[in-house]
Amino acid sequence: MSLSALMNGVVEFAADRIVNDAGRPVPSRILRYHGVLPHDCCTEDGFLAIHWLDGRASTDGSLTSSATTKNDPCSARPTVTLVVRYVICWPEPKLVDGLPVIDDAYDVEVNAKAGMLADVEDVVVREFLGLTCSRPNLADPNVDDPTKAIWRNIAGTSLRFLDASPILPLGKCAGVQWRLNVAPLPGPVS
């Protein structure tokens, strides 16, 4: 039980939902990363990475230190923001005489990619909200392994879905990112 194990559970949960609920192929890379994974290359199947953004002491699992924490710092627990990023290749316009050509074919391709990313965002947001709102019975054989890995590595009911946002097209990559707030249980370093 540790932050790294929790990160593995969250990224595997997202991967499972992207593949099984959004109908996308298994991402080419699924990994924990230290900070934002550079977009120096991408694939049609995309990559999925998780990193922790920040940490703080909190008594209520919120992003800010609560009044209770300020009055009684010993009642707080470590809380972090996890960021899950799904990045795919983005269409590049054709060049004619060194200038980009934005034509109907390009618009069709961009429209399809934007629609797919919107659907992936929606599926994963709904799954993270469901995960946030109900702690499953971990002894239930119908609960999948990624869900169990998450709940076995967080303190109480500290899991909170925060938001989702687009990763704007830059170079040849674009995607979606989701943020969660959690209080990981302590454990061995992996």
C-alpha positions in Angstrom: 0.0 0.0 0.0 1.6 3.2 -1.1 1.3 6.2 -3.4 3.0 4.3 -6.3 0.6 1.3 -5.9 -2.4 3.7 -5.9 -1.1 5.4 -9.0 -0.9 2.0 -10.7 -4.5 1.2 -9.7 -5.8 4.6 -11.0 -4.0 4.4 -14.4 -5.1 0.7 -14.9 -8.7 1.7 -14.0 -8.6 4.5 -16.6 -7.0 2.2 -19.2 -9.7 -0.4 -18.6 -12.5 2.1 -19.1 -10.8 3.7 -22.2 -10.6 0.2 -23.8 -13.7 -1.5 -22.6 -16.2 1.4 -22.3 -14.9 3.9 -24.9 -13.9 1.3 -27.4 -10.4 2.5 -27.9 -7.4 0.2 -28.5 -5.0 -0.5 -25.6 -2.7 2.5 -25.3 0.8 1.9 -26.6 2.2 3.0 -23.2 0.6 2.9 -19.8 2.9 4.1 -17.0 3.6 6.1 -13.9 5.8 9.1 -14.7 7.5 11.8 -12.6 5.9 15.0 -13.8 4.2 15.4 -17.1 5.3 12.8 -19.7 6.7 14.7 -22.6 4.7 14.7 -25.9 7.8 14.1 -28.0 6.1 11.3 -29.9 2.6 9.7 -30.0 0.8 6.8 -31.5 -2.7 6.3 -32.9 -3.4 4.0 -29.9 -2.1 6.8 -27.7 -0.4 6.7 -24.3 -1.8 6.9 -20.8 0.4 8.2 -18.0 -0.2 9.2 -14.4 1.8 11.5 -12.1 1.2 13.2 -8.8 1.0 17.0 -9.1 1.2 18.2 -5.5 0.8 17.1 -1.9 -0.6 18.7 1.2 -1.8 18.0 4.7 -5.6 17.8 4.9 -8.2 16.5 7.4 -11.1 16.4 5.0 -9.4 15.3 1.7 -9.8 18.8 0.2 -7.2 20.6 -2.0 -6.6 23.2 0.7 -5.6 22.8 4.3 -8.8 23.1 6.3 -9.3 25.1 9.4 -9.0 21.9 11.4 -5.6 21.3 9.9 -4.4 24.8 10.9 -5.8 24.3 14.5 -4.6 20.7 14.8 -1.9 19.7 12.3 -1.6 16.3 13.9 -5.1 15.3 12.7 -4.1 15.8 9.0 -3.1 13.1 6.5 -1.0 13.4 3.4 -3.2 14.2 0.4 -2.1 14.4 -3.3 -3.5 15.4 -6.6 -3.2 12.7 -9.3 -3.2 13.6 -12.9 -4.1 11.0 -15.6 -3.2 12.0 -19.2 -4.4 10.3 -22.4 -2.6 11.5 -25.5 -3.0 10.5 -29.1 -1.7 11.6 -32.5 -3.4 14.7 -33.8 -3.8 15.3 -37.6 -1.3 17.4 -39.3 -2.3 19.5 -42.3 -0.8 18.7 -45.7 1.9 21.1 -46.9 1.7 22.5 -50.4 4.6 24.7 -51.4 5.6 24.8 -47.7 2.2 26.1 -46.5 -0.4 24.1 -44.5 -3.6 23.3 -46.4 -6.7 23.2 -44.3 -9.3 21.5 -46.5 -12.5 19.4 -46.1 -10.5 16.2 -45.7 -8.5 17.7 -42.9 -11.6 19.0 -41.2 -13.2 15.6 -41.3 -10.2 14.0 -39.7 -10.0 16.7 -37.0 -13.7 16.4 -36.3 -13.4 12.6 -35.9 -10.5 12.9 -33.5 -12.1 15.7 -31.5 -15.4 13.6 -31.2 -13.5 10.5 -30.1 -11.6 12.5 -27.4 -14.8 14.0 -26.2 -16.4 10.6 -25.8 -13.3 9.2 -24.0 -13.4 12.2 -21.6 -17.1 11.6 -20.9 -16.7 7.9 -20.3 -13.8 8.3 -17.9 -15.4 11.2 -16.1 -18.5 9.1 -15.4 -16.4 6.2 -14.2 -14.3 8.4 -11.9 -17.5 10.0 -10.5 -18.9 6.5 -9.9 -15.7 5.4 -8.2 -15.8 8.6 -6.1 -19.4 8.1 -5.0 -19.4 4.4 -3.9 -16.9 2.4 -2.1 -17.3 -1.2 -3.3 -17.2 -4.4 -1.2 -13.7 -5.5 -2.0 -14.6 -9.1 -1.2 -17.1 -9.1 -4.1 -15.6 -11.2 -7.0 -17.4 -8.9 -9.5 -15.3 -5.9 -8.5 -12.5 -5.6 -11.0 -8.8 -5.6 -9.9 -8.1 -1.9 -10.8 -11.0 -0.8 -8.6 -9.8 -3.0 -5.7 -6.2 -1.6 -6.1 -7.5 1.9 -5.8 -9.7 1.4 -2.7 -7.0 -0.8 -1.0 -4.6 2.1 -1.2 -6.6 5.1 -0.1 -7.5 6.3 3.4 -11.2 6.2 4.2 -13.3 7.7 1.4 -10.8 10.3 0.4 -11.1 9.8 -3.3 -12.5 12.9 -5.1 -12.8 13.5 -8.8 -11.8 17.1 -9.5 -12.0 17.9 -13.2 -11.2 17.0 -16.7 -9.7 19.2 -19.4 -8.4 19.0 -23.0 -4.7 18.7 -23.8 -4.7 21.1 -26.7 -3.1 20.1 -30.0 0.6 20.8 -29.9 2.8 19.5 -32.6 1.2 16.3 -33.5 -0.3 15.3 -30.2 -3.6 16.1 -28.3 -5.6 14.5 -25.6 -7.5 14.6 -22.3 -6.4 14.8 -18.7 -8.3 14.0 -15.5 -7.5 15.1 -11.9 -8.3 13.3 -8.7 -7.6 14.2 -5.1 -6.7 11.3 -2.8 -5.2 10.5 0.5 -2.9 7.4 0.0 -2.3 4.9 2.7 1.3 4.6 3.8 3.2 1.6 2.6 6.4 0.2 1.3 8.1 2.0 -1.5 7.8 0.1 -4.8 
